[in-house]
């Protein structure tokens, strides 16, 4: 097998210096049209391919975007990745993934690793990122965008939806259906997005002078929704609650499981809704009414914004909110 052509071979065939070949390949300095043409002819004739790693070190441009994420096994994170990858390729950017499973030490290693690979920008997709990680990215002077369902857009600029308005719209939908006694089920903790959603629910309740209750559960799991019903079914019935709005699809599915196990008809006795439009929400029977978040679009727009930040075409100083959609299915009547 013949050896691969080198820059030395290009230099000899073009009759120029090695520095001239480097300048033509990397575009670091202007070269006369005659020498540029000679180098390009030699490259084409020899079939020479530049060493991309060496080139990226010279150019400080790798055409690579790093992604730090908790776990690609999360359905919505995979949708983010699809949007980032497809649009990134349109701009000739590759992506480099680093899964951390939410571990702080692994997140630190991810930043160090991606920096060593000369990534031009980083997108962080996490449910529990530590502020120290974001400041570490800043210290490396790497442009980044945080996609985090718990952080406030006021803390870190992001691409997301208006969670308050989305939950308000969903609660208004219950009002349109004639419900007057509602309850809202949220996770414990002071996460900004949880607050936004609850504020949207409360605003609709107040605007329509409804009777309502707010309950907190331990975490965002199916089991928490099930336990909520076990602990509060008498209270819901005693207060004539007809509509239950859950902060997430997982909690809502737990509520539906309890109702199925205890022969409670949904939506005859209780209308139930979730938030997130996970794949199972449309597969479960009855199909879950929920709010669809445009995860693919969020990823696609995030990578577009990041590439503009890399090219210093954009100062990302205001979060971008995309439209939500209420998926009106079988669990609300």
N, C-alpha and C positions, 0 to 999 in steps of 0.2 A: 504494500500500500504506500503510495507516495505521501510525503510529508505535507502538512498544511502550509500554505504560503504565509510569510511573515511581513512585517512592516519593512524589514531590510530588503526583501524581494521587491516590494512595491517601490521603494526608494531607487533601487538599481535599475528597474525597468523604466521608471519615469524620468530618471536622470536628475533627481533633486535630492535635497538633504532630508535626513530622517525627521528633523523638526518641521520641515515643510509638509511632509506626509501627515504628521501628527496634527498640524494646524488645519489641514484640509478635512481630516476625519472628524476632528472635535469642534471645528469652527471657532477656535479660541482667538484667532487673529486673521486679518485679511491676507489673502494670498492672491497674486496676480492671476487673471483669468487663464493665461497660458499654462502656468504651473498647476493650477487647479484642474484643468482639463487633462493634463498629462497624468496626474495622480489618479483621477477618476477612471481614465482609460486603463491604467495599470491594474487598478483594483478590480475592474470588470474582467479584464483578460485573465488575471490570476485567480479570480474567484476568492479574493481575500475577504475575510470577515473579521472586523475589529474585536478585540477582547472587551466585552461589555463591562466587566467589573473594573478593568483598568480605565476604561473610558469614563465610567461614572465617577471614579475618583478624581480624574482630571477636570471633568465638567461639573462635578458636584450635582449631577443630574442622573438619577437612576431610572426614571420613569416607573417608579414603584411606590405604591401606597401601602402602608402597614395598617393592619386591623387588629386591635386588641379586643377580644370578646370573651364572655364567660364560657359559652358552650354552643357550638354550632348545632347541637341537638335540639336547642330551643327553636320551635317552629318559627317564631317571629324574627329571631336573629338570623335564621337561614334566609328569610325573605329580604331582610336588610342586605345581606351579603349578595344575594342575586342582583338586586338593584345596583349596588356598588360595583360589582364585577362587570355587569353588562355595559353600564355607562362608562366605567373606567376604561374598558377595552376600546370604546369608541374614541376616546382621547389618547389611545395607545399607552395606557397605564396598566401595569400588572399589579396584582394584590398579593400581599404576604400576610398570612393568617397566623395569629398566636392565641391559642385558647388558654385561659387562665383558671377556669372554673371558680372565679370569684376570689381566688387566693391572693392576698396582698403581696407576699413574697414573689409569687409567680408573675404578678402584674409588674413588679419592679424589674424582674428579669426580662419581661417582654419589651419594656421600654429600652433597656440596654441592648437587647438583641436587635430590635428594629433599627435603632440608631447605628449600630455597627454595620448594618446592611445598607446604609445610606438611603433609607426611605425618605421621600420628599415630603410626605405628610402622613398623619395618623388619624384613623377614625376609631374612637373608643366606643364599644357597644357593651354595656354592662348594666346590671341591676344593683350593684353595690361597689362602685369604684371609689377608691380612697382619694381624697383631695391631693394627697402627697404625690400620687401617680401623675396627676395632671400637671402639677407644678414641676415634676421631674421632666415631663415632655417639654414644658416651656424652657427649662434650663438647657435642654439640647437644642433649643431654637428651632423646633420642628412645628410647622403649622398643624393644628388638629381641630377636630370637631367631636363633641361628646354626644352620643345618642344614648340617653339614659331615661328610663321611664319613671324614675323617682326624683330626679333633680329638677329644680325650678329653672325655667329659661332665663330668669333674672340673674341666676348665679353663673351659668355658663351658656354661651350662645349655642343654639342647637336648631335642628329641623324636627318639627313635631306637629301636633295638632293642638287646638284650643280645648283642653280637657274639660274646663268649666262649661264652655258652651256646648260641648258634646253631651255631657251628662244632663245639662239643662234641657237640651232638645229631646233626650230620651224620656225625661220626666214629663215634659210637655206632651209627649206621645201617649203616656198613661192617662193624662188629663183628657186628651181627645177621646180616649176610649171610655171615659166616664168614671174612672177611679177617683175616689175622694180620700181614702185612707191608705197611706203608703208607708213602707219602711225601706231604709237604705242600709246595706251591710258593707262595711269597709274593713280594711286591715288596720291593726293598731300601729302606732308609730307616726312620726311627724314628717312623712314623706310629702314633698310639695305636690306631686301629682294627685295623691290621695286627698289632700286638702282642696285642690282645684275641683275635683269631681264632686266632693261633698258640698262645696260652695254652689256648684251648679244645681245640684239636687235641691238644696235649701232655697235657692233663689226662685226656682219654679214653684216649690211648695208655698212660699210666702206670696208670690204673685197671684196664686190661684186659691189662697186661703184654705189649704188642705190640712188634714190631720196627718202627722207623720212621726216616725220614730227613727233614730239612728243607732245602729248596733255596731260593735267592734268585734272582730274575730282575730285569732292569734296570728294567722299568716294567710298567704294567698294560695291556699291548697284546697283541693276537693274535700278533704276531710274536715276542713274548717267550716265549709258550707253545710256539711251534713250535721256536724256538732251544733252549729247555730240553730238548726231546725229542732234537733233533739231538746235543746235547752229552752227554746222560746216558742214552741208551737202553741202552747196554751195562751201565752201573752198575745200572740198574733191573732188568735181567734177571739179572745176576750175583747180586743180593741178593734175588731172588725176590719183588720188589714186585708186588703184584696190584692195589693200589688207589692212585689218585692224586687227592688233594684240592687243587684250585687255589683261591687266594684270591679269584678273580673269574671271572665268566663269560668275559671276554675271554681270559684265560690258558688257561682250560679249552678254549675253542674252538680256540686255537692248537694245543693238544695233540691235539685230534680231527683237525685238518687234517693234522698230521704222520702220525698213524696211518692216515688215509685214503690219503695219498700213498705210504705205505710198506707198504700191505696188512697193517696190524696191526689185528686184529679187536677192536672195543670193543663189549661189555664182556668178550669171551672171554679176551683176554690181559690187558687192563688195564680196570678200572673207573675212570671219570673223573667228577668232579663240579666244579661251579663255585659261584658265590655271587653273588646279585643278581637272578636270574630276568629277565634282559633278554628282549625280545621274540624275538630270534633264537634264544635257548636252546630255545624250544619249536618253532621252525621247522626248525632243523638236524636232520639225520638221521645217526646216531640222536639222538633228543631228549635234551637234556642234563639230568641230575639236578642240582639246584641248590637254593639257599635263596631263598625269596621274601621280599623286604622290602616292607612295606606303605607304599609311597611316597605314594600318595594319602591314606591315613589319617594319615601323618606330617604332610603339608601341612595337612590338615583340622584336626588337633588343634593344630598349631603356631599357626594363625591364631586359633583359639578362645582359646588361652592368651594370645596377644598382645593380643587385644581386651580380655580381662580385665585384663591388665597396664595397658593404656591407661586403662581405667576405674578403675584402682587397686583392683580387686576381688581381685587376686591378687599375692602376692609370689613370683615364680618362682624358688624357691631350691633346687629339686631336679629333675633331669632326669627325663623321662617315657620309659619303655621300653615299646614295644608288642611284641606277639607276632610271632614269625617262623613260617614254614611250610616244611618240607622238601618240595620238588617231586620225588617219586619217579618218575623216568622211565626211559629205556632204557639209560643209560650205566653203571649200577651193577647188578651182579647178585651 
